[in-house]
């Protein structure tokens, strides 16, 4: 039986790095990350490094849900890139240009974040990762970008990193394909942010977000708001839509068609599914782009 890594590689219709020789060991790669977490797995061709949060098993499932279109010759924007798995995935699948955009994950000094959060909780406060003290943020050094940079260097990649918030990003022209994965639920103004993301999208937007499944409310647009850190112990998780709410909002910002690739149907019958955030994957596009 093929391994998850082998299945990931077999799923690619084209792979720029299939024969790549990085000439680096896992120990050497991790040393380059300077303490930054390797959340996403890293595929260097001759070496696959399992991520702490998204290992090969999780990423194989995600790639099935993502249902990436043919990216050969396309321009791609990866919003919230962090370690860059999807940025480098787009490049290795033949994208002509890939921009990786992130702010919080890259500007945070992760070695200082843990002690700060622990001190805040000990004092009875909920730490907010979007309102951190100056000593935890380093926009110049970008310590949270080290795993991305190590991957870029090991691959000899042309992916372009941009430190910035999507709400303020102005590339001059839209991208053929935009990846908006794991970000929407962190947005205080999801409608406003989706309007901005729509303006950055020429052909197709792929969204992945925390969502909710509320039995008997499938035909109602429902957004759950979290005013504390009850979702994922993270106060920056603000919103979670059900399938219809996500579809309706994507249409409200200008997309004519939305297809849920994975959503509530996957969770029906699961005990307590309505009490916990689920994950929703969707594609959105306009008539002119079909």
N, C-alpha and C positions, 0 to 999 in steps of 0.2 A: 504494500500500500504506500502510495506517495505521501511524503510529509507535507505539512502546511506550507513550508517554504517552497518546496517543489511545485505545489499547486498554485501558489502565488505567481511564481515565475512562468508556469505553463499558461496562466490566464492572460498573459500579456500578448496582444497581437503583434507587437513589435517591442524590442528592448534594446535601446542604445547601449546599455551597459552589460549585456548578457555575457560578453567575453572579457569584461573589465578585470584587470589585475591591479588591485590597490596596493599590494605589497605591504600591507599593514596587519598587525595582529590585533585581536580584540583588546588586549591589555594596553597596547599602544594607543588605540582609538579612544578608549575610556580615559586615558591620561590626558588626551587632548581636550576633553570635555570640561576640565577644570572644575569639577564638582557640580556642574549643571546636570540636572536629571535627564536621562535618556528615556523619555516617555514613549516615543515612537521607535519601532524597530528600524534598523538601518540595513539596507541591502547594497553591498559594495561589489557585487558580482562574484568575487572569490571569497567573500566573507559575509555572513548574515549575523547581525547582532540583535538579539531579542530585546525589545523595549520593556521597560518596567510597567507601563500602563497598557500599551498596545503591542502585544506580542504577535507572532505570526498567525496564531489561531484567530485572534480578534481581527487582525487586518485582512485575513482571507475572507472572513464573513463580511467585513465592511466593504471590501472591493466588490463583492457580489451585490450588496445593497446599493452601492454607489453607481454601478452600471455605467462606468465611464464611457463616453462616446469615443469615436476615432479622433485622437488628438493630433495626428500627424499634420504638421503645417499650421497648427492653431496657436493663437496666443492665449495664455492661461494666467489668471490671477488667483493665488491661493491666499485667502484672507484668514488670518490666525494660524500661520504656518507652523510656529513653534519649532519642533525638530525637523520639519520639512519633508516628512514621508510623502505627502501628496504632491508637494512641489517637485521633488525629484522623480516621483512616479510619473507626473505629467511629462517631464523632460525625457525620461527614458522611453516613454511611449511616443515620442516623436514631435512634441510641441516645439514650435519654432522659437517661442520666447516664453519664459515663465518668470513671473514676479511673485516673490514670497513676501507677504505683508504681515507684520506683527508689531505689537508694542509691549503689552504687559508681560508676556512670557519672556521676551528678550531683554527688556530693561530691568527686570527684577533680578536681584542678587539672591539666588535660591538658598545659598548657605546662610544668609542673614534672615530670610523670610521665616524659616521654621522657628528660631528662637523668638522672633518678634511676635509671631502668632501665639506661641505658647505663653508668652508674658501677658498678652492681651486677654487671653482666655482665663489665665490665672487671676487677672484683675476683674473678671466678670464682664468683659467686653467682647463683642464679636468683631474680629479683625476683618477689614475690608481690603481685599487685594487691589482694588481700584483707587484706594485712597491711602497709600502707604507713606510712611515718613521718608524723608530724603535719604537716610542712610541705607535704605533697602532698595532704592532706585539708582541705576547708573545708566543714563542714556548714552554716554560716551563709550564706555567699555562694553556695554551690552552683555553682561556675563551670562544671561540666560540664552544667548545665541550660540554658545560654544559647541553644542552638539550639532547644530545646523552647519556651522562653519567647518567643523571637523569632517562632516559628510561631504560638503561642497569641495573641500580640499582633496579628500581621498578619491573622489570621483573625477576631479578636474572639471566640475560642473560649471555651466554658464547661468544657472539660476540666479536671479537678481534679488538680493535681500533689501527690503525697504522698512526702516523703523517708522511706524506711524499708525495712527488710528484710522480705521476705515472711514469714519465720519468726516475726516479732514483730508483724505487722500484724493489727489487730482492728477491722474496720469496723462491727461490731455485727450485721450481717446479710449473707447471701451475695449474690453477684451472679448475674444471669441467665446471663451468658457471661463466662468467664475466659480470657484469652489468656496463655499461659505459653510464650513464644517465645524461644529462645536462652538459657535460664536453667538448665534441669535439669542439664546437664553441668557447670555451675559449682558445684553443690551438693555439699558434702562428705557429707551424709546425704540421698541422693535419696529414700529411702523416707519418712523423716520429713517432708521438705519436701513431697512429693506428698500426704501425709496432710493437711498444713496447707492446701495448695492445694485439695484436694477439699472441705475444710470451707468454703472461700470460694466454692464453685461450687454454684449452684442448678440450672441447666439443663444447661449444656454447657461442657466444658473443651476448649480447643484447645491442643495441645502441639506445639512444634517443638524438636528437639534434635539434637545430634551423635549419631551412632549408628555401629554396626559391621555389616558384612556378612561373615559367616563361611560360606563355601561348605560344604554338607553338614551345617550346624548350624541350618538353618532351624526345625527342630522343638524345638530346645533354647533355653532362656532364657539368654542370654549377656550379661554386663556386662563390658566391658573397663575396667580401672582404670589410670590414668596417674599414676605417682608422681613424674613430672618434667614438663618442658615439651615433651615429644616430640610432643604433639598441639597444633598451631597455635602452637608456641613460647610456650605459655601455661600456667604451672603451675596456674592455677585451672581448667583443663579436667581434671576428675577422672574422670568416668565417661562411658561411651558404651554404650548397650544395642543389642542387635539388635531386630528388630521384635517377636519373641515376648516378649522380656524387658520391653519397654516395655508391651506389652499386659497381661502378667501382673501387673506392678506397678500399673498403673492399676486393674485389677480388684481387686487386694489392698487398695487404699485405698478401695474402695467403689463403683466404677463397674461397672455390669452389662454395658455394651457399649462396645467400643473398635473404631474403624475406622481402619485405616492408610490415609491419603490418599496418601502417597508414602513409599516405603521401599526395601527391598532389591530389589524387582522392577525398580526403575529402574536398578539398578547391576549386575545379573547380566550377566556377559560382559564387563564393563569390566576391562581389565587392571589388576591390583593393587588392585582395589576393596576387597579384604579387608584391605589394609595401611593404609588411610587412613580417617579418620572420614567417614561419609556423613551425610546429613541425613534425618531422619524427621519426618513430619507426621502427627498423629493427632487424632481427635475421640473424646471419652469422654463418656458420659451414663448415667443411671440409668433403670430401668424406669419409675419414676413420672414421669420428665421426658420420655419419648419422645413 
